[in-house]
Amino acid sequence: MNFLLDENFPKSAESLLLNLGHQIIDIRGTKLQGVDDFRLFELAQQNEAVLLTTDRDFYHTIPLTYPNHCGVIVIALKRPNRAAILARLEWIVAHSLVESIKDTVILLRDNTYRVRRS
């Protein structure tokens, strides 16, 4: 599966996902770094990638604006840090929730998650 890392997502997620056999797109250090949310989402779609972000706005806007997309995972924690974000990412991958993520936005919290389908 392809994943696109938002700039606010820990870079260490790349090695975690690569070790699990996934492919990663990271725009940090490229001319695309700093693009707006719309362009970032479009880039994920062009690459048939699931967008990984900590930006809660995607949970609210994507299902209403885009009926068809490759999926979005938003990890929004009370006290976000790299280890906690990676633990939630590892949890979602281990529970196979990413296998059926097409047209779906998942919001992961500290101990819960919500799913919105377009």
C-alpha positions in Angstrom: 0.0 0.0 0.0 1.2 3.6 -0.7 1.2 6.2 2.0 1.9 9.9 1.8 3.2 11.6 4.9 2.0 15.0 5.8 4.8 17.3 7.0 3.3 17.2 10.5 3.6 13.4 10.6 6.7 11.9 12.2 9.4 11.0 9.6 10.1 7.8 11.6 6.7 6.5 10.3 8.5 5.9 7.1 10.8 3.1 8.4 7.9 1.6 10.3 5.8 1.3 7.2 8.7 0.3 4.9 9.4 -2.6 7.3 5.8 -3.7 7.0 6.1 -3.8 3.2 4.4 -0.5 2.3 5.7 2.3 0.1 6.1 5.9 1.3 5.9 9.3 -0.3 7.4 12.2 1.8 7.5 15.7 0.4 9.8 17.1 3.0 12.9 18.5 1.4 11.3 18.7 -2.0 9.8 21.7 -3.9 6.4 20.5 -2.8 7.2 21.0 0.9 4.7 23.6 2.3 1.9 23.0 -0.2 -1.6 23.7 1.1 -3.9 21.0 2.3 -5.8 20.8 -1.0 -2.7 20.2 -3.0 -1.4 17.7 -0.5 -4.6 15.7 -0.7 -4.5 15.9 -4.5 -0.9 14.6 -4.5 -2.0 11.6 -2.4 -4.7 10.8 -4.9 -2.4 11.1 -7.9 -0.1 8.6 -6.3 -3.0 6.4 -5.1 -1.7 6.9 -1.6 -3.4 7.0 1.8 -2.7 10.3 3.4 -1.2 10.2 7.0 -1.7 13.4 9.0 -2.3 14.8 12.4 -4.5 17.6 11.0 -8.1 17.0 12.2 -9.5 19.2 9.4 -9.1 16.4 7.0 -11.5 14.2 9.0 -14.2 16.8 8.7 -13.7 18.1 5.2 -12.6 15.1 3.0 -15.8 13.0 3.3 -17.9 16.0 2.4 -15.8 17.3 -0.5 -14.4 14.1 -2.1 -16.8 11.1 -2.4 -14.0 9.0 -3.9 -10.4 8.9 -2.6 -7.7 6.5 -1.5 -8.2 7.1 2.2 -7.0 9.3 5.0 -5.7 8.5 8.5 -5.7 11.3 11.0 -4.0 10.7 14.3 -5.1 13.3 16.9 -3.8 12.7 20.4 -4.2 14.8 23.6 -0.4 14.8 24.0 1.0 14.0 20.6 4.6 12.8 20.4 6.5 10.7 18.0 6.2 7.5 20.0 2.5 7.8 20.7 1.7 8.6 17.1 3.7 5.7 15.8 2.1 3.4 18.4 -1.4 4.4 17.0 -0.2 3.9 13.5 1.2 0.5 14.3 -2.1 -0.4 16.0 -4.2 0.6 13.0 -2.0 -1.4 10.6 -2.0 -4.4 12.9 -5.8 -4.4 13.0 -6.1 -4.4 9.2 -8.2 -1.2 9.2 -6.1 0.1 6.3 -7.1 -2.8 4.1 -10.5 -1.3 3.4 -9.7 2.4 3.7 -10.8 3.4 0.2 -13.2 6.4 0.4 -12.8 6.4 4.2 -11.3 8.8 6.7 -10.2 7.3 10.1 -9.7 9.5 13.1 -7.5 7.8 15.7 -7.6 9.2 19.2 -5.7 8.0 22.3 -8.0 5.1 23.0 -10.7 5.3 20.4 -11.2 5.7 16.7 -13.9 7.0 14.4 -14.6 6.1 10.8 -16.3 8.3 8.2 -17.1 6.9 4.8 -17.7 9.2 1.8 
